[in-house]
Every structure is written in structure tokens, then in C-alpha cells.
Amino acid sequence: MINITNAKVIRLLVDDQPFDVRYGEVRAHERVLDFRAGLLERKAEWVSAGGWAVAMRSTRLVSFVQRSVAAICYEPAALDQALRVVLQSELVANEALPAADLRQRILRFDVTAETTTYRLAGGDAVEVFHHGQAVTVSADAPVVCETASSDARLALGPAPSQPAGREPLHRKARDEMRTREAT
């Protein structure tokens, strides 16, 4: 994995308070995705914990021709009173890489009526849950677990049914009915 500069961190501050929908009150929110144009447009009205109302419109563009090209347009507007709005773009370098690369793991499992066998083809050990119980699988050896007995399985409910007159017809009955209607 290559460690490159992350330029996706963008913050909006309203009178030194972050524009964050987890805090304050969201009065309105709308998000529209236009696949043909490659645009994601968001509109929001938000009141900060300090009582300042802000309307925010953002448009994100992703180029279909050059996938490395993207653009973001932010349009903040104060609703009640004049506010100081700050937009910060941050370049984060030398971020810590994840401890394990999940994409290098291949977990195979074989299920029979009696057992389930888990095999890890490579990479660091992984924890899976087998019938609610944590099982650690490593590349060293397969792990064999018993499949739940039939009495421990959930009882099946009644078979689903269609409303009266909407039941599916078997092919032969359907063909016979069409033949009768045609004559």
C-alpha cells in the first residue's frame, strides 16, 4: 500500500464552530445524484449549537473521462445574521497505514450437514463468527466447526402464499389456459 497525501479533508467553520450535522439542528437536507453528469448536489439548512443559521449547498463532480479529476464547490450562506464562514482544506501527509491489508486475505469455507471448515489462503489471522461464537482462522491450519444440529436450528414458519387469484400457475396449466383463451 502506498502512503500518499490525503486531500479529501475539507472543513466548514461557522463562527469557529464546525458545520457538523451531529451537533445543532438540521432544518432541511436534500441530496441529488446525477449519474449522467457525474454530479452529487447537497443542500442543507443547519442551525449551530450557538444559534447561527446557515444554508449550505455543495456540488461534487467526478470526471468520467479522467477519473483522477474531481472538483468540489461549496456555497455557504448566512440566513439570520452576518457570520464569519471559514472553509479549510487540509492536506494530510504520512497517515498511519492500517496494520493489516484486508485485501490480501482469502477465506474459504466448506459447509456440509455436519461441519463447516474454514481455510485462510494467506495473510494475517482473521476472526469469524460461527453460530455466534468467535473463531480465529489462520493460514497455518484449517478450522473445523460443528454445524448446528437440526433441533438447534430455527423452526421454519408456514410457506409464503399469494393473495387469492394471484397464485402462480404451473407451466402446463398456464399453457392449457392460453390455448383455451385463444380458441
C-alpha positions in Angstrom: 0.0 0.0 0.0 1.4 3.4 -0.9 1.1 6.3 1.5 0.2 9.4 -0.4 -1.2 12.8 0.7 -4.9 12.8 1.5 -6.6 15.9 0.2 -10.2 14.9 1.0 -10.3 16.6 4.4 -12.4 19.8 4.0 -13.9 21.6 7.0 -16.5 24.4 7.1 -16.5 26.5 10.2 -19.3 28.9 11.2 -18.1 31.4 13.7 -15.4 28.9 14.8 -17.9 26.1 15.2 -17.6 23.1 12.7 -20.5 22.6 10.3 -21.4 19.1 11.7 -25.0 17.7 11.4 -24.4 15.7 14.6 -24.4 18.9 16.6 -27.0 21.6 16.3 -30.3 21.3 14.3 -30.8 20.3 10.7 -33.8 22.1 9.4 -33.7 20.8 5.8 -31.5 18.4 3.8 -31.6 17.3 0.2 -29.1 15.2 -1.8 -29.4 14.6 -5.5 -27.1 12.3 -7.5 -27.0 12.9 -11.3 -25.3 9.8 -12.9 -25.3 11.3 -16.4 -23.5 14.5 -15.4 -21.4 12.9 -12.6 -22.6 15.4 -10.0 -23.6 15.0 -6.4 -25.5 18.1 -5.1 -26.4 18.6 -1.5 -28.5 21.4 0.1 -28.8 21.8 3.8 -30.1 24.3 6.3 -28.4 24.0 9.7 -28.5 25.9 13.0 -25.4 25.6 15.1 -25.3 24.9 18.8 -24.7 28.7 19.2 -27.9 29.5 17.3 -26.4 30.7 14.0 -28.4 29.6 10.9 -26.5 28.6 7.7 -27.7 27.4 4.3 -25.1 25.2 2.6 -25.0 24.0 -1.0 -22.2 21.7 -2.2 -21.7 20.2 -5.7 -19.2 17.4 -6.3 -18.0 16.5 -9.8 -16.2 13.4 -10.8 -14.9 13.2 -14.4 -15.8 10.1 -16.3 -13.1 10.8 -18.9 -10.2 11.4 -16.5 -11.0 9.5 -13.3 -8.3 11.4 -11.4 -10.1 14.7 -11.9 -12.6 15.8 -9.2 -14.0 19.2 -8.1 -16.0 20.4 -5.1 -17.9 23.6 -5.0 -19.2 24.9 -1.6 -21.7 27.8 -1.4 -22.4 28.7 2.3 -24.8 31.5 3.1 -25.8 33.0 6.5 -29.5 33.1 7.0 -30.2 35.2 10.1 -27.2 37.4 10.6 -23.8 38.2 9.3 -21.4 35.4 10.1 -17.8 34.6 9.6 -17.6 31.4 7.5 -14.3 29.7 7.0 -13.6 26.9 4.6 -10.4 24.8 5.3 -8.8 22.4 3.0 -6.2 20.2 4.7 -3.5 18.1 3.1 -2.8 15.2 5.5 0.6 13.5 4.8 2.2 10.5 6.4 -1.0 9.0 7.8 -0.6 5.7 9.6 -1.2 2.8 7.3 -3.6 0.0 8.5 -2.0 -2.8 10.5 -3.2 -5.5 8.1 -4.1 -5.3 4.4 -7.5 -6.9 4.3 -7.4 -7.4 0.5 -4.6 -10.0 0.8 -6.8 -12.4 2.7 -8.8 -15.1 1.0 -11.1 -17.1 3.3 -12.6 -20.3 2.0 -15.3 -22.2 3.8 -16.8 -25.6 3.0 -20.2 -26.4 4.6 -21.7 -29.9 5.0 -24.6 -31.2 7.0 -22.2 -32.0 9.9 -19.3 -29.5 9.8 -18.1 -26.2 8.4 -14.4 -25.9 7.6 -12.7 -22.5 7.4 -9.4 -22.1 5.5 -7.4 -18.9 5.1 -5.3 -18.9 2.0 -2.8 -16.2 3.2 -2.4 -13.1 5.2 -2.9 -12.3 8.9 -5.3 -14.3 11.0 -8.9 -13.3 10.9 -11.8 -13.7 13.4 -15.1 -15.0 12.1 -18.3 -15.8 14.0 -19.7 -19.3 13.7 -23.2 -19.6 15.1 -22.4 -16.6 17.4 -19.1 -17.9 18.7 -15.8 -16.2 17.7 -13.4 -18.4 15.8 -9.9 -17.3 14.8 -8.7 -18.7 11.5 -5.0 -18.5 10.4 -3.2 -19.7 7.3 -1.4 -22.4 9.4 -4.3 -24.9 9.6 -8.0 -25.2 8.7 -10.5 -24.8 11.5 -13.4 -27.3 11.6 -16.6 -26.4 13.5 -19.7 -28.5 14.0 -22.8 -27.3 12.1 -25.8 -26.7 14.4 -27.9 -29.8 15.0 -31.3 -29.9 13.4 -33.1 -29.4 16.8 -31.0 -26.2 17.4 -32.0 -24.7 14.0 -34.8 -22.2 13.8 -38.2 -23.8 13.1 -39.5 -22.9 9.7 -42.7 -21.0 9.5 -45.5 -21.6 7.1 -44.7 -21.3 3.4 -45.5 -17.9 1.9 -48.7 -17.6 0.0 -50.0 -15.3 -2.7 -53.3 -13.4 -2.4 -56.3 -15.2 -3.8 -56.3 -15.2 -7.6 -52.6 -14.3 -7.7 -51.1 -17.8 -7.2 -48.5 -18.8 -9.9 -49.7 -21.4 -12.3 -47.6 -24.3 -13.3 -46.3 -24.1 -16.9 -48.6 -26.9 -18.2 -51.7 -25.4 -16.7 -50.8 -22.0 -17.9 -50.3 -23.3 -21.5 -53.6 -25.1 -21.4 -55.4 -21.9 -20.2 -53.8 -19.9 -23.0 -54.8 -22.4 -25.6 -58.4 -22.3 -24.3 -58.4 -18.5 -24.4 -57.1 -18.4 -28.0 -59.9 -20.7 -29.3 
